Structures are given as structure tokens and as C-alpha cells.
Amino acid sequence: MSRRMLAAAIVAAIILYPTPASASASVVEKPGADVPFTTYEAESAASNGGRVGPSFAFTQLAAEASGRRAVSLRAGQWVEFTLKSKADAVNVRYSVPDGSPDSKLRVSTGVELPLTARWSHVYGNFPYTNDPADGGPHHYFDDVHALLGRTLPAGSKVRFTATAPVVLDLADFELAGGPSARPAGFLSAVDFGADPSGAADSGAAIQAALDAGAQQGRGVWLPAGVFRVQQHLTVNNVTLRGAGPWHTVLRGAGVGVFGAGTAAVHLADFAIAGDTVVRDDSTSDSGLGGTMGGGSTVDNVWIEHTKVGMWFDGPSDGLTVSHARIQDTMADGVNLHNGVAHTVIRDTFVRNTGDDGLAMWSDGNADHDNAFVHDTVIAPLLANAFAIYGGRDNAVTDSVAADTVTQGGGIHAGNRFGAVPLAGTTTIARNVILRAGNLVPNPPEEIGALWFYAADAPMTGAVDVHDVSIVDSPFAAVQFFGQRIDNVRLDRVAIVRAGTFALQLQAPGSARLSWVVAAGLGAAGRYDCGSGFVLDRGAGNLGWTGTRCGFPPAGALRLSADSLDFGNQALHTAGTKSFTITNPGPAPIAVNALRAPAGYAVSSACATIPAGGSCTVTVTFDPDHAGVFAERIMVDTTSPAGPYVVAVRGVGFDPDGNLALGQQITSSSQALSWTGPANLIDGDPGTYFESANNAFPQTVTLDLGSQQTVSRLVLKLPANWGARTETIAVSGLVPATDYTLDPDTGNAVSITFPATALRTLTLTFTGNTGWPAAQLSELEVYAH
């Protein structure tokens, strides 16, 4: 057999059965989640509607469809599926125009499926809004599901007829069966007053049952029904079981089940249906959350319409999630955050998330010894299907990643978002990556299907990639980006029909490659513009010779600046800055709108920018009140990368007001990536600074930018925090003193001292009765 024939055989084998080279042929397992349903794509079914797609362009509806294709129906038109196996239930993924009245989809079995735009369509800059005036529309699809009333045999034809305009993406048919019976010895939540009709709020009753179950060592049973819950149910050392996710539903705004500790929690056989219509990161709006470990399990739970499907906070150890179904969230499907360990997410199906499908984020503490195994993630609308942000000895194996939309690829590992850097060995094995990667309006401009990003620090921890298939990526198959990346091994990787390159090298470093086989590359074997990345070539590599510096034109724009800083601007005076937009081609691009945030105005002659042309945008900052004006200007265009943004920042400066607003500040440490010292000078008392825990003394140092006369400080905590006393010294001005912050007196204290000319001041924290760390939400500095 020739090398080319052998390579083709390897490609075919890895695509169909991505197994270790040493595996026995008798124990082949296909990648992806073991799901109870069969998916039928609308574009492959009989229909008298119109085909939509394909497209990879962000903000185009087809880009969010499974397989990048769907079917558009007008009233009276239909799609008809032929069942391969018997079914009594269906889930349909669809899109209706935003603002249209609710309608129905008629099923030939006699069922009518209600269609609504309530949980779809968002706009504007991240984290997005519900206002069409903000431009940049996306998040087009939603799901509706119902029991069919009878069991349909294999070979049945099931027709869906539109009563109003609708786009159908797919239908998941399954055999749901009847509700399960109450297990012996379980307490029934109904006996505590829970209402399965959904008429009364059942939150308090279910919580009472859970508390009783924990005290008595008995499980809690939720019979078939819809239970209205608008709170977080807390669980610790208790089992909560339903009659099956098709039959037992917890429904309501804010509904969730949250672990209160690390004792064993077991959740199974129910659904959670939230009512989240826009992403709000100030809320903890997750289907499952809190801390769960100590042998806890989650099995056969279906979650939809929450902000996050499951967000688990560490430190914790020992959780298994299996056979979960998560769809239509506004943020992540699952996030293992801040020191989650020995946790397995297995046979979990995730689709249509507003952020990463499945992620591990080592924010503050390292996630370690976790695995995403036999999972499927389809159409994450932002970021990656699978992501490992820092941590050690974590893995993504035997899984499928498909149809990423913007800002991410199929599988990603990197030192990003303040994570504890990657260490040990990160394993990416026996996965299939389909149609993943995208064009984005910020570096890296083109994201590969499998990509590594050393953003915060060089990547030195071992990364072992083997037995992976990368198919139909719109851009590069494998990408290295950022600071130095070393200690990566790729073995038995099949690349089929990459839109540009097999390898996109945009970082210094090195990797060992063996049996990396590519076919159908759109540009060349490698992209490299003097990166300094060294490829250690082992045996069996084929199909990716040739190097190119420069990307084929793909519709990306070039902005001369991605941020503008106006510094201090006196109230009611205007400052101006500008940036240039250039269109390298290959086609003209229209600028639909330039949207400026409060305090800013934009002017330009940009309309349609021809290939090779450019235009200038002038930005004016004219603050009418003291504060930090940190926002983004949206450049809404027809570029397939979607809307571009330019960050703008300025400080409305009042010499008689808070002199600390928007100035430079540092700290000796911070607990998490989002509890940094910049929160102290942002003018928002809801954000806060927290130092590393159990590590006094801690310091915060403020630089006012120039020498100022200062005589008073105001220290604040969020208004809803409980009382605490912190011991704080102000360098050279006030010795260590106990200050009590109490919500009854506004959670604020003033520190006065003789007027002093200074540029910098340092607060030193040596104690806190409320938490073993320095904590403040605002540090205000005044001349008077």
C-alpha cells in the first residue's frame, strides 16, 4: 500500500471510528453522547419549502443552523420526516421572526407545537440586549417539544405544517415512554404542598421536602407534573428524583437547583425550564449550580432557557454528570469553575448555547483531573464547543464538536481569562470536530477548529492530541496563537477540507507531529509569517506541505484602532479621536450603522466600502457628569465576521468630585479574575474587589495620575452585604484602624485627615471579620 493510500485509510478510519492506535477492533466506540433520540435534519427531509444556507457568516441565520442549513416555510408549507425507529415524542428546533405573534406548527399526528420568539433573538454588543435598534442580530433558534400522544412505528411519515413564517432546522424523535414510579422509601414533595399543576408556587414546599429528606436520610420524589419554582432550591446530602424529563418539569424565572456543600447529592430524571430572555452576568441564573462533589451525581436531567445550564463552583471534588440535555441557554452549557476536581461530564448533549458549550475555567484555583467524555456540542453561538481555560490534567475525549458560530472553535485549550496556567497533561483524544472555527472582528482574526491560545502566559504544560478528525473547518484546522506554546504533541490527526490551512502558526514555540494527514486544503499546508514555531516532524505526515504568509481575502475589515482612551475630560468639554476602517476585499462591505454609547458621538462618511477602500470615523467624548465612561462603539457591517467594536474609555473629571474615578490602581493579589482592583474605581458599587483569601496583609495602591490635594476617603461595600469590620491603614496618613461597614448605615465609612498633596496612596488590609480577605466595592478620594 502506498503512503497516500495508507493516509487515506487513516483519514477514513479516524473519521468513522476515532480510537487509540492500540485499541482492539472489537471494542470500537463512536464519539459523541449516547442520546435517546434520533436527529432528522429538515434540509434532508421531504418539503415544499425553501432551502436556507449554507453560511458561516455571523448574524446570518443559516450560520446558526445545525449543518449550516435549514428549511424556510411560509404558512401552509411543510416538512415531512420518515422515522427510522419508533417514537412517541419530538423536539423541534425552529426560528420565527422577532416581534412576530406566537404561532403554531401543526403535526400530522394531531399535536400542535406552540412557536414563539420569547427566548430567541438578541442584539448589540456582548453581553447583548433584546433591542433590535442595537443591531447585530443573532441567537435566532429555539426549541419546542411535546409528546405525540401515541407511539409511531418505524417508517411513519410525520409532517409539520406552518401556520405562519418559520424556519425549521431539525427534529429530534424519541421513545419517551410513560412516567416512572415513585421509588420505595422516597418522600413525595406533593405531601409537603408542592403543586404538580403549576398553579401554585412550589418552591418553598419542595425545599421543605429536600430539607426533610436530608435530615431523615430519604430521597425526595417529584411525580409527573409541572412545578412552578422561582428560586434556587438548595441541596446537600439528598437525592431528588423525578418521573423523567418528559414528565416532571421545574418551571419558572430564576429556577435552579444549587449544591450547598460537598456532601453527596443525587439529581435525576427531571427537567428545568427557565425564563431567561437576555444574559445578565450580575445574576446566578443557572439550572444547576453551587458546589457539588463528594460523590454527587446528575443523571438524565434536561435544562433549557436558563442563563447557564450548569455552573459548578469549586473548590470541590467528585461529581459525575451523565445523560444530561442542555439547550437554548444565554451563556455556557456547563462551566467547571475555580478548582473543580475529579469531575466527569459524560454522554451530555448540548446545543444552542450563548457561550461555551462545555468549559473548565481555572479562575483562582486550578481545575484538575476532570474529563468531558462522550459528549456532543452543536452550535454554541459564542466561543467554543469545548474549552479548557488553564488547570492541570484535564481531558476532552470521545466527543463531537460542531458548528461554532463566532469567537471560538471546536476544541480550545489556553491560558486565558486570568486562569491558573495549564500544567500536567491536557488530553484531547478520539474526537470529531465538524464545521468549526470562524472569522472574527478581533485578533485572532481567523480561528481554527482546534486552537491553542497563550494569552495570559506562555503554555508549557503538556498537551496530548491524538486520534482526532477535523472536517470541513471554514478556516484553519489547527491553530497556535499568542505567547510561546511548547510541549504539544499531535498524533493521528485527520484534516479533511479545511478552508485555508492545516496549521496556522501565530506564536513562537514547538510541537511534535506524527501521522497528521490533510486533504482538501483551501490555501496551503501552513500559515506562518515568521512566527518562530518549530515543527518536530515524526512519521506519517502527509498533505500539508507548503507555507504561506497571508490569508486569502475572506471579508474581514481592518480597523486602525480597537480602543480609544480619552483619559480625564473636564465636564461639558469635548475631546475627539478617530479610527480608520479598511476593506481588503474580496467584495464591497456596507456599514449599516455606527452605534455610540452614552457620552460619545460618532460621525463618518462610511456607507459602502469598496474592496481596497477605507473611511474614517471621528469619535467625540463630551461627558455631562462625573464618572467612568467605559463602553464600546459598534460598527455594524455586512462583513461575515459580524459587527466590529471599538472600545472607548474616558473619565468625566470633576476636581471637586471623586478623584479616584477611572485612575490607575493595583493590588497585591485578587481572589478571582473578576474581583480585581479596577472594580474600586469604576463608580459601580455593585462590583467589588477581593484579595486572595487567608493571606493578610494585602494592599491596594492608587495612582491619581498627578499630584492632588486630598483630605478624605470613602470606602464602600455592596449595599446588600452583611456587616463586617476591616482593619485598614492608609500609608503615611492613617495608622491601622478598625472600620465597621454596616448595611444599616449604607455600608460606607469616611476617613478624614489633614489636607495632603500626593499622587499615590496605599491601603493596607490586615483583618476582616466578615471574610478572611480584603474586600471593598469602591475607593473614593476627595479634596474636601
C-alpha positions in Angstrom: 0.0 0.0 0.0 1.4 3.4 -0.9 1.8 6.2 1.6 -1.1 8.1 0.0 -3.4 5.1 0.1 -2.4 4.4 3.7 -3.0 8.1 4.6 -6.5 7.9 3.0 -7.3 4.8 5.0 -6.2 6.5 8.2 -8.4 9.5 7.4 -11.4 7.3 6.8 -10.8 5.2 9.9 -10.4 8.2 12.2 -13.5 9.9 10.9 -15.6 6.8 11.4 -14.0 5.3 14.5 -11.6 7.6 16.3 -10.0 5.1 18.6 -6.5 4.7 20.0 -4.0 3.1 17.7 -3.6 0.3 20.3 -7.4 -0.4 20.7 -8.8 -3.7 19.7 -11.0 -3.6 16.7 -13.7 -5.4 18.7 -14.1 -2.5 21.2 -14.7 0.4 18.8 -16.9 3.2 20.2 -18.1 6.1 18.1 -17.6 9.6 19.5 -20.3 11.8 20.9 -23.1 11.5 23.5 -25.3 8.4 23.9 -28.6 10.1 23.4 -32.2 8.7 23.5 -33.3 10.4 20.3 -32.6 10.4 16.6 -32.0 13.7 14.9 -33.5 14.4 11.4 -32.3 17.4 9.5 -35.0 19.4 7.8 -33.0 20.1 4.7 -32.7 16.3 4.2 -36.4 15.7 4.6 -39.2 16.0 2.1 -40.6 19.6 1.9 -42.2 22.1 -0.3 -40.4 24.9 1.5 -37.2 26.8 0.5 -33.7 25.7 1.5 -31.7 28.1 3.7 -27.9 28.2 3.7 -25.2 27.2 3.9 -23.4 30.1 5.6 -20.6 30.7 8.1 -21.2 34.4 8.4 -22.0 35.6 11.9 -25.5 37.3 12.2 -26.8 35.2 9.3 -29.5 32.7 10.3 -28.0 29.8 8.4 -24.7 30.1 10.3 -26.5 29.1 13.5 -28.3 26.1 11.9 -27.1 22.5 12.5 -25.1 21.7 9.5 -25.4 25.4 8.4 -28.6 24.5 6.5 -32.3 24.7 7.3 -35.7 25.0 5.6 -37.9 28.1 5.3 -41.6 27.7 5.4 -44.5 30.1 4.7 -48.0 29.5 6.0 -49.3 26.2 4.6 -45.9 24.8 3.6 -44.5 21.7 5.3 -41.6 19.4 6.1 -42.1 15.7 6.3 -39.8 13.3 8.1 -39.7 9.5 7.7 -38.9 7.7 11.0 -36.1 5.2 11.2 -37.3 3.9 14.5 -40.4 4.1 16.6 -41.1 7.3 18.6 -43.7 8.9 20.8 -42.1 12.3 21.4 -40.5 15.1 19.4 -38.3 18.1 19.9 -38.2 20.7 17.0 -35.5 23.4 16.6 -37.0 26.4 14.8 -36.8 30.1 14.3 -39.6 32.7 13.9 -39.1 36.4 13.2 -38.6 38.6 16.2 -41.7 40.5 17.1 -44.0 38.2 15.3 -47.1 37.0 17.1 -46.9 33.5 18.6 -48.0 30.8 16.1 -48.2 27.1 15.9 -46.7 24.2 14.0 -49.3 21.6 13.1 -48.1 18.0 13.3 -49.8 15.3 11.3 -50.4 13.3 14.5 -52.8 15.9 15.7 -50.5 17.7 18.0 -49.9 21.5 17.7 -46.5 22.9 18.7 -46.5 26.5 20.0 -43.9 28.7 18.4 -42.6 31.9 20.0 -39.7 34.4 19.7 -39.7 34.9 23.5 -36.3 33.1 24.1 -34.6 33.9 20.8 -33.1 37.0 19.1 -30.5 39.1 20.8 -28.8 42.3 19.6 -25.9 44.7 20.2 -22.5 44.3 21.9 -21.8 41.5 24.3 -23.5 40.6 26.6 -26.3 41.6 24.3 -29.8 43.1 24.6 -33.3 42.5 23.4 -33.5 45.7 21.5 -33.4 45.4 17.7 -32.2 49.1 17.5 -28.9 47.9 18.8 -28.2 46.0 15.6 -26.1 42.8 15.2 -28.9 40.3 15.5 -28.3 36.7 16.3 -29.4 33.8 18.6 -32.2 33.0 16.1 -33.2 29.5 17.1 -35.2 27.9 19.9 -36.7 24.5 20.6 -40.2 23.2 21.3 -41.1 19.7 22.3 -44.1 17.6 23.0 -45.4 14.0 23.5 -47.1 12.8 20.3 -50.0 11.0 22.1 -49.2 7.6 20.7 -46.2 5.5 19.6 -45.4 5.8 15.9 -43.7 2.7 14.3 -40.6 2.9 12.2 -41.4 4.0 8.7 -44.1 6.5 9.8 -44.2 9.8 7.9 -44.6 12.8 10.2 -45.5 16.1 8.6 -45.0 19.6 10.2 -47.1 22.3 8.6 -46.5 26.0 9.2 -49.3 28.4 10.1 -47.0 31.4 9.8 -43.5 32.0 8.6 -41.0 29.7 10.3 -37.5 28.2 9.6 -37.2 24.6 10.7 -33.7 23.3 11.4 -34.3 19.7 12.7 -36.5 17.4 14.6 -35.3 15.0 17.4 -37.7 12.0 17.7 -37.5 9.6 20.6 -39.4 7.0 22.6 -40.0 8.8 25.9 -42.3 6.2 27.4 -44.5 6.8 30.4 -43.6 8.4 33.7 -41.5 6.4 36.2 -43.0 5.2 39.5 -42.1 6.6 43.0 -39.1 4.7 44.4 -39.7 2.9 47.6 -38.9 4.9 50.7 -38.9 8.3 49.0 -40.7 11.3 50.4 -43.1 12.9 48.0 -42.8 16.7 47.5 -46.6 16.7 47.0 -47.1 15.7 50.6 -45.2 18.9 51.6 -47.6 21.1 49.5 -45.9 21.0 46.0 -48.4 21.6 43.2 -47.9 19.4 40.1 -50.5 21.5 38.2 -48.2 24.6 38.2 -51.0 26.8 39.6 -49.2 27.5 42.9 -45.6 28.3 43.6 -44.0 25.0 44.8 -40.5 26.4 45.7 -41.0 26.5 49.4 -42.7 23.1 49.5 -40.0 21.4 47.5 -37.3 23.0 49.7 -39.1 21.7 52.8 -39.2 18.2 51.3 -35.5 18.4 50.5 -34.6 19.5 54.0 -36.6 16.7 55.5 -35.1 14.2 53.1 -31.6 15.3 54.1 -32.5 15.1 57.8 -34.1 11.6 57.5 -31.7 10.1 55.0 -34.5 9.6 52.5 -34.8 10.6 48.8 -37.4 13.2 47.6 -39.8 12.3 44.8 -41.2 14.7 42.2 -44.1 13.0 40.4 -45.2 13.8 36.9 -46.3 17.4 36.5 -45.2 21.0 36.0 -44.0 22.5 39.3 -43.7 26.3 39.3 -40.5 27.3 41.1 -38.9 30.8 41.0 -36.0 30.3 43.4 -32.8 28.3 43.9 -33.5 25.0 45.6 -30.5 24.2 47.8 -29.5 20.6 48.2 -26.9 18.8 50.4 -26.7 15.1 51.1 -30.0 14.4 49.5 -31.5 12.7 46.4 -34.1 14.4 44.2 -35.7 12.3 41.5 -38.5 12.9 39.0 -40.7 10.7 36.8 -38.5 11.5 33.7 -37.6 14.8 32.0 -40.6 14.5 29.6 -42.9 14.2 32.6 -41.5 16.2 35.6 -40.6 19.8 35.0 -39.5 22.6 37.3 -40.5 25.8 35.5 -40.1 29.4 36.3 -37.9 32.6 36.2 -34.9 32.0 38.4 -35.5 28.3 38.9 -32.4 26.3 39.8 -31.0 23.5 42.0 -27.9 24.5 43.8 -25.4 22.5 45.9 -24.8 23.9 49.3 -21.7 21.8 50.1 -19.6 18.8 49.1 -21.8 16.0 50.6 -23.4 13.6 48.2 -26.2 15.0 46.1 -28.1 12.9 43.5 -30.3 14.5 41.0 -32.1 12.5 38.3 -35.0 12.3 35.8 -36.5 15.7 35.6 -36.4 18.9 33.5 -35.6 22.5 34.4 -37.3 25.2 32.2 -36.2 28.7 33.0 -37.4 32.0 31.6 -34.1 33.8 30.8 -34.6 36.1 27.8 -31.3 38.0 28.0 -27.9 37.5 29.5 -27.3 39.3 32.8 -24.0 38.4 34.4 -24.9 40.0 37.7 -27.3 37.1 38.3 -26.6 33.5 39.2 -29.2 32.2 36.8 -28.2 28.5 36.3 -30.2 25.4 36.0 -27.8 23.6 38.3 -25.1 25.4 40.3 -23.3 25.9 43.5 -20.8 23.4 44.9 -21.4 19.7 44.3 -18.9 16.9 45.0 -18.2 14.1 47.4 -19.6 11.5 45.0 -22.5 13.6 43.8 -24.3 12.6 40.6 -26.6 14.2 38.0 -28.3 11.9 35.6 -30.9 12.3 32.9 -31.7 16.0 33.6 -32.9 18.3 30.8 -32.2 22.0 31.1 -33.3 24.9 28.9 -33.9 28.7 28.9 -31.6 29.4 31.8 -28.5 31.7 31.6 -26.2 28.7 32.2 -27.1 25.1 32.1 -24.8 24.0 34.9 -22.3 26.3 36.7 -20.4 24.5 39.4 -18.1 26.4 41.7 -15.1 24.9 43.4 -13.1 24.0 45.3 -15.0 20.7 45.0 -14.1 17.1 44.3 -16.0 14.2 42.8 -19.1 14.9 40.6 -20.4 12.9 37.7 -22.9 14.3 35.2 -24.4 11.8 32.7 -27.0 11.8 30.0 -27.9 15.4 30.5 -29.5 17.5 27.8 -28.9 21.3 27.7 -30.2 23.6 25.1 -31.2 27.3 24.4 -29.1 28.9 27.2 -27.9 32.5 27.1 -24.4 31.6 28.3 -22.5 28.4 28.9 -23.9 24.9 28.8 -21.6 23.6 31.6 -18.8 25.5 33.3 -16.5 23.9 35.9 -15.2 27.0 37.7 -12.5 27.7 40.3 -11.0 24.5 41.5 -13.4 21.8 40.4 -11.7 18.4 40.6 -12.3 14.7 39.6 -15.5 15.6 37.8 -16.8 13.8 34.7 -19.3 15.2 32.3 -20.4 12.1 30.2 -22.9 11.5 27.5 -24.2 15.0 27.7 -25.8 16.7 24.7 -25.5 20.5 24.4 -27.0 22.7 21.6 -27.7 26.4 21.0 -25.8 27.8 24.0 -25.0 31.6 24.2 -21.3 30.9 25.2 -19.0 27.9 25.5 -20.8 24.5 25.3 -18.7 22.7 27.9 -15.9 24.6 29.7 -13.4 24.3 32.5 -12.3 27.7 33.9 -9.4 27.6 36.4 -10.3 31.0 37.8 -8.5 31.4 41.1 -7.9 27.7 41.7 -6.8 25.1 39.2 -9.5 22.7 37.9 -7.8 19.3 37.7 -8.4 15.7 36.8 -11.7 16.4 35.1 -13.0 14.9 31.8 -15.5 15.7 29.2 -16.1 12.3 27.7 -18.6 11.1 25.1 -20.3 14.4 24.8 -21.8 16.3 21.9 -21.9 20.1 21.5 -23.6 21.6 18.5 -24.0 25.3 17.6 -22.5 27.2 20.5 -23.4 30.8 19.4 -20.4 32.4 21.1 -17.0 30.9 21.9 -16.1 27.2 21.8 -17.8 23.9 21.8 -15.3 22.6 24.3 -12.8 24.9 26.2 -10.1 24.3 28.8 -9.0 27.6 30.3 -6.0 26.7 32.4 -5.8 23.9 35.1 -4.0 20.6 35.1 -4.5 17.1 33.9 -7.9 17.7 32.3 -9.3 16.0 29.2 -11.8 16.2 26.3 -12.2 12.7 24.8 -14.6 10.7 22.6 -16.7 13.7 21.8 -18.2 15.7 18.9 -17.9 19.4 18.4 -19.9 21.0 15.5 -21.0 24.3 14.0 -19.3 27.0 16.1 -20.6 30.5 15.2 -18.2 33.2 16.5 -15.3 33.9 18.8 -14.3 30.2 19.1 -13.6 26.8 17.6 -14.5 23.2 18.2 -11.9 22.4 20.9 -9.8 25.0 22.7 -7.1 25.0 25.3 -5.4 28.1 26.6 -4.1 30.3 29.3 -6.8 32.9 29.2 -9.3 34.9 31.4 -6.9 35.0 34.4 -6.8 31.2 34.7 -4.2 29.3 36.6 -1.9 28.3 33.7 -2.1 24.9 32.1 0.0 22.2 33.8 0.3 18.4 33.9 -1.1 16.9 30.7 -4.1 18.2 28.9 -5.6 15.3 26.8 -7.6 15.8 23.6 -8.3 12.4 22.1 -10.7 10.5 19.9 -12.8 13.5 19.0 -14.5 14.6 15.8 -14.7 18.3 15.0 -17.1 19.4 12.3 -17.5 22.8 10.6 -15.8 24.6 13.5 -13.9 27.8 13.6 -14.8 31.2 12.3 -13.9 34.7 11.1 -14.0 37.3 14.0 -13.6 41.0 14.1 -10.6 41.0 16.6 -7.4 39.0 16.9 -7.0 36.2 16.2 -8.9 37.2 13.1 -9.4 33.7 11.9 -10.0 31.0 14.5 -9.2 27.4 13.8 -11.2 24.3 14.5 -8.7 23.1 17.1 -6.8 26.0 18.7 -4.4 26.9 21.4 -4.1 30.5 22.8 -1.4 31.6 25.2 -3.0 34.9 26.1 -2.0 35.5 29.7 1.2 33.4 29.9 3.2 31.0 27.8 1.8 27.5 27.6 4.3 25.0 28.9 2.1 22.2 30.2 1.9 19.1 28.0 -0.9 18.9 25.5 -1.5 15.5 24.0 -3.8 15.4 20.9 -4.4 12.1 19.2 -6.9 10.3 17.1 -8.8 13.4 16.1 -10.8 14.2 12.9 -11.2 17.8 11.8 -13.7 18.0 8.9 -15.0 21.0 6.9 -13.5 23.7 9.0 -14.2 27.0 7.3 -10.7 28.3 8.1 -7.6 26.5 9.5 -7.8 23.1 11.1 -5.2 23.6 13.9 -4.0 27.0 15.3 -1.4 28.2 17.7 -1.7 31.8 18.8 -0.3 34.3 21.3 2.7 33.9 23.6 5.1 30.9 23.4 3.5 27.4 23.2 5.5 24.3 23.8 5.1 20.7 24.8 2.3 19.9 22.3 2.0 16.5 20.6 -0.3 15.8 17.7 -0.6 12.1 16.6 -3.0 10.5 14.2 -4.9 13.7 13.2 -7.1 13.7 10.1 -7.8 17.0 8.4 -10.4 16.9 5.7 -11.4 20.0 3.6 -10.0 22.9 5.7 -11.0 26.2 4.2 -7.4 27.6 4.5 -4.5 25.8 6.2 -3.8 22.6 8.0 -1.7 24.6 10.5 -2.0 28.3 11.4 1.2 29.3 13.3 0.9 32.6 15.1 3.0 32.0 18.1 6.6 31.0 18.9 7.1 27.5 20.3 7.2 23.9 19.1 5.1 20.8 18.6 5.7 17.2 17.7 3.5 15.9 14.8 3.1 12.3 13.6 0.6 10.9 11.2 -1.0 14.3 10.7 -2.8 13.8 7.3 -4.6 16.5 5.4 -6.7 16.5 2.2 -8.6 19.3 0.5 -6.8 22.4 1.9 -8.1 25.7 0.6 -4.8 27.7 0.7 -1.6 25.9 1.8 -0.2 23.4 4.3 0.9 26.1 6.8 0.3 29.7 7.6 3.5 31.2 9.0 4.7 34.8 8.9 8.0 34.3 10.8 6.3 33.0 14.0 9.3 31.0 15.1 7.2 28.0 15.7 9.2 24.8 15.2 7.5 21.6 13.9 9.2 18.4 15.0 8.1 16.0 12.3 7.6 12.4 13.2 6.5 9.6 10.8 3.4 9.5 8.6 2.7 13.2 8.0 1.1 13.9 4.6 -0.8 16.5 2.6 0.3 19.8 4.3 3.4 20.9 2.5 3.9 24.5 1.6 3.9 27.7 3.7 2.1 30.9 3.1 2.3 34.3 4.8 -1.1 36.0 4.4 -4.7 34.9 4.5 -6.9 34.7 1.4 -9.4 37.6 1.4 -12.4 36.5 3.5 -14.4 39.6 4.1 -12.6 40.8 7.3 -12.2 44.5 7.8 -9.2 46.2 9.2 -9.6 48.9 12.0 -6.7 51.1 12.7 -7.5 51.0 16.4 -9.5 48.6 18.6 -9.6 51.0 21.5 -9.6 54.8 22.2 -8.7 56.2 25.6 -9.7 59.8 26.2 -8.3 60.0 29.7 -9.7 62.7 32.0 -12.1 65.0 30.3 -13.5 68.0 32.1 -17.2 68.1 32.3 -19.1 69.7 29.4 -16.0 69.9 27.3 -15.4 67.7 24.2 -12.4 65.7 23.1 -12.1 63.9 19.7 -10.2 60.9 18.3 -10.6 58.9 15.2 -10.0 55.5 13.6 -10.0 54.2 10.0 -11.9 51.2 8.6 -10.2 49.5 5.6 -11.7 46.7 3.5 -9.1 44.4 2.0 -11.8 42.5 0.0 -12.7 40.5 -1.8 -16.1 42.3 -2.1 -17.6 45.6 -1.1 -18.9 45.8 2.5 -21.7 48.0 3.7 -21.6 49.9 7.0 -25.1 49.5 8.3 -24.7 51.7 11.3 -22.3 53.2 13.8 -23.7 53.0 17.3 -22.1 55.1 20.1 -22.8 54.7 23.8 -23.8 57.4 26.2 -21.3 60.2 26.4 -20.0 59.6 22.9 -20.9 60.6 19.4 -19.6 59.3 16.1 -19.5 60.9 12.6 -18.3 59.4 9.4 -19.0 59.2 5.6 -18.8 55.4 5.7 -21.5 53.8 3.7 -20.3 51.1 1.4 -16.5 50.5 1.5 -15.2 49.1 -1.8 -12.6 46.3 -1.9 -9.3 48.1 -1.2 -11.1 51.2 0.1 -11.3 52.8 3.5 -13.1 55.5 5.5 -12.5 57.5 8.7 -14.7 57.6 11.8 -14.5 60.5 14.2 -15.4 59.9 17.9 -16.3 62.7 20.3 -16.4 62.4 24.1 -18.4 65.0 25.9 -19.2 64.0 29.5 -22.1 65.7 31.3 -21.4 64.1 34.7 -18.5 62.7 36.7 -17.9 59.0 36.1 -16.1 56.4 34.1 -17.4 56.1 30.6 -16.1 52.7 29.5 -18.1 51.2 26.7 -17.8 50.1 23.1 -18.8 51.6 19.7 -20.5 49.1 17.5 -19.6 49.1 13.8 -22.5 47.2 12.3 -21.5 45.9 8.9 -22.2 43.2 6.3 -18.8 41.6 6.9 -19.1 37.9 7.5 -17.2 38.4 10.7 -20.2 40.3 12.1 -20.3 43.6 14.0 -16.9 45.2 14.9 -16.4 47.0 18.1 -14.0 49.8 19.2 -13.6 50.1 23.0 -13.8 53.6 24.2 -12.9 54.9 27.7 -12.9 58.3 29.2 -13.4 59.8 32.7 -15.7 62.7 33.2 -13.5 64.6 35.6 -14.8 66.8 38.4 -12.0 68.4 40.5 -14.5 68.7 43.4 -15.7 65.1 43.0 -14.2 61.7 43.4 -10.6 62.0 42.2 -10.1 58.2 42.1 -12.6 57.5 39.3 -11.0 55.7 36.4 -7.4 56.2 37.6 -4.7 53.5 37.8 -4.9 51.0 40.6 -3.1 47.8 41.5 -3.3 45.2 44.3 -1.1 42.7 45.9 -3.5 39.9 44.9 -7.1 39.2 43.8 -9.3 36.2 44.5 -10.8 35.7 41.1 -10.3 37.2 37.6 -13.4 39.4 38.1 -12.6 40.7 41.6 -9.7 42.8 40.6 -8.8 46.3 42.0 -10.2 48.1 38.9 -13.7 47.5 40.5 -12.7 50.0 43.2 -12.6 52.9 40.8 -15.3 52.1 38.3 -18.1 54.1 40.0 -20.2 51.0 40.4 -20.8 49.9 44.0 -22.2 46.6 42.8 -18.8 45.4 41.6 -16.2 44.6 44.2 -12.5 43.9 44.9 -11.5 40.8 46.9 -7.9 39.8 47.6 -6.5 36.3 47.9 -8.1 34.6 50.9 -6.2 33.8 54.2 -3.2 35.8 53.2 -3.1 39.1 55.2 -1.6 41.6 54.9 -3.0 42.8 51.5 -2.5 46.1 49.8 -4.2 48.3 47.2 -2.3 51.2 45.6 -4.0 54.0 43.8 -2.2 56.3 41.3 -4.1 59.6 40.8 -2.1 60.4 37.6 -0.8 63.7 39.0 -0.3 65.3 42.4 -3.7 66.1 44.1 -4.6 67.6 47.4 -6.6 65.0 49.3 -8.3 65.2 52.7 -11.0 62.4 52.7 -11.5 58.8 51.6 -14.8 57.0 51.4 -14.8 53.2 51.5 -17.8 51.2 50.3 -19.2 47.6 50.1 -22.1 46.5 48.0 -25.4 47.6 49.7 -26.7 44.1 50.3 -23.6 42.7 52.0 -23.7 41.9 55.7 -21.8 43.9 58.3 -18.1 43.4 58.9 -15.1 45.2 60.4 -12.0 45.6 58.4 -8.6 46.7 59.7 -7.1 49.2 57.3 -4.1 51.6 57.3 -3.7 54.5 54.8 0.0 54.8 54.0 1.6 57.9 55.7 -1.8 59.3 56.7 -3.7 57.0 59.0 -2.4 54.0 61.1 -4.2 50.7 61.1 -7.7 51.3 62.3 -10.9 49.1 62.6 -13.7 50.3 60.3 -17.1 48.8 60.5 -19.2 48.7 57.3 -22.8 48.0 58.1 -25.8 47.9 55.6 -27.9 49.7 58.2 -25.7 52.8 57.7 -25.2 52.4 53.9 -22.2 50.0 54.0 -19.8 53.0 53.8 -17.3 54.7 56.0 -15.4 58.0 55.7 -11.7 58.5 56.6 -10.6 62.1 57.1 -7.1 63.5 57.7 -5.3 66.9 57.2 -5.2 68.0 53.6 -2.2 66.4 51.9 -0.6 66.7 48.5 0.0 63.3 47.0 -0.1 61.3 43.8 -0.3 57.7 45.2 -1.8 56.2 48.3 -1.8 52.7 49.6 -4.4 50.9 51.7 -3.0 48.0 53.8 -5.6 45.4 55.0 -4.7 43.2 58.0 -8.1 41.9 59.1 -11.7 41.4 58.2 -14.3 39.9 60.5 -16.7 39.0 57.6 -14.2 37.1 55.3 -10.5 36.3 55.5 -9.6 38.8 52.7 -9.5 42.4 51.8 -13.0 43.4 50.4 -14.3 46.8 49.1 -16.5 47.8 46.2 -15.4 51.5 45.9 -12.5 53.6 47.0 -13.4 57.2 46.6 -10.9 60.1 47.1 -11.9 63.7 47.7 -10.1 67.0 48.1 -12.7 68.2 50.6 
